[in-house]
Amino acid sequence: MSSLASMNIDSVKLELGLHIGGALRQGAGATFLLLDPATEDTLAQIGGASLQEVDDALKSAQDGMQKWQALPPQGRSRILAAGAHKIRENKASIALVLSVEQGKPLPEAMMEVELTAETFDWYAAETLRIYGRIIPPRAPNAVQTITPRPIGVVACFTPWNFPLLLSARKIAPALAAGCACILKPAEETIAAPLAMTACLYEAGLPEGALNVVFGDAPRISEQIIASPLVRTITFTGSTAIGRDVARVAAEHLKPCTLELGGHAPVIILADADIDSAVAAAVGGKTRNAGQVCTSPTRFYVADKIYGDFVDAFSASLSALKVGKGRDDGVQMGPLANERRLRAAENFVQDAVETGARIAAGGQRLGNRGYFFQPTLLADVSDRASIMSVEPFCPIAAATPFSDVDNAIARANSLRAGLAGYIFSKDFAAAEQIAKRLEVGQIGINTFAVSHVEATFGGVKESGYGTEGSTEAMEAFLTRQYVHHVIG
């Protein structure tokens, strides 16, 4: 067997490969390159999974689940909590790896590692709260019970924007429920999920309870979903690919949890605190270079404050420091890949052609690395593509409104319905608007809408099913009814 690929960053060395049966192995499938989005340099060349290796991972997950679900809840809880501890112990090195392979600033990467550990901690506790029911019996010599059971092997598909946290949001509740997992991360960002996997195994996870494969994404994904060993699928990604996943899953009568694209509207009322709204908007729009499914994009601003808001927002965006994620003081890193860079350029060009003006940014930075200026487009027409297509880049589009009912209608006009935001000092007005927005998550005077203790999911074409909170466990459990007549 050929030697494992490795990734060397400063004093951190991480071996890369498929993780099957509790051990790393070099993939025998087609090779691909792991790139640094800040420099376009090659970080590693890695072998993807062959058909046989995917089958090996599936069989390993089946075997691993037998060991994992045989542990009492207290044992599973202790291992998940120990995994969280191991992740925190290795926080600095994992964050550095994440920052380099994905591009996000090191402080953001550190926060993602911490939130990942928090997710395992939270579901370690939930492992102890999987309750069944005893039903009053129909006859004196009978016992009737409903008992939760792990659904089976879980296929987890995760994207490149939050490769660590979004993997944890699937794996942690699945493991808590007693399921084994096969994780297929995005090929651009495999290193951080592998580092997390290593921490879980160091914490005592049984061999095979978590397997990681990657490579030819369409082929591997279809093979995993079609396998009779896989009982449910959880996917985060674009709406277009989510449709494909749901179609293949439906052919095999398998349930899905789909967290798909968003295109979040922001309604800013005339009484809003402009300084606070701008400060929040800058952070919300440029976090992870705008590559966030809940990222605010369509800013509907009351006409009385529109000019002041645009001026303040553009000035703040222009003052941000953009650079390599691991450099000191950097507030926004590069886009994750060339696709997003080209998309950003196209959004700006289209918006200008349909009548918008560039209030800040609007261009690529430099000629190496996927850097794009934090951008504000003002006076944007609904005809501009950015008002209907999720940009997934650091571009905000602002437009004034005079009638709040019209702003709500425009906010609800898309097929996406993941997150929405309102800024106002009027509690009652904000609450009334919140009731009318067709989205799964709402932030009022904040863009923070994703927490492990809260449900997370979209409506309309932003997907179905729930992540986060206690409700996430239901996707990984079945209920078994037993009617036992005694004697």
ABEGO torsion letter per residue (X at the ends): XBBBBBBBBEABBBBBEBBBGGBBBBBABBBBBBBBAAAGBBABBBBBBBAAAAAAAAAAAAAAAAAAAABBAAAAAAAAAAAAAAAAAAAAAAAAAAAAAAGBBAAAAAAAAAAAAAAAAAAAAAAAABBBBBBBBABAABBBBBBBBBAEBBBBBBBAABAAAAAAAAAAAAAAAGBBBBBBBBAABAAAAAAAAAAAAAAGBBBGABBBBBEBAAAAAAAAAABAABABBBBBEBAAAAAAAAAAAAAAGBBBBBBBBBBBBBBBBAABBAAAAAAAAAAAAABGGGBBAABBABBBBBAAAAAAAAAAAAAAAAABBBBBAABBGBABBBBABAAAAAAAAAAAAAAAAAGBBBABEGBBBEABEBBBBBBBBBGBBAABAAAABBAGBBBBBBBBBABAAAAAAAAAABABBABBBBBBABAAAAAAAAAABBBABBBBGBABABBAABBBBBBEAAEBEBBEEAAAAAAABBBBBBBBBBX
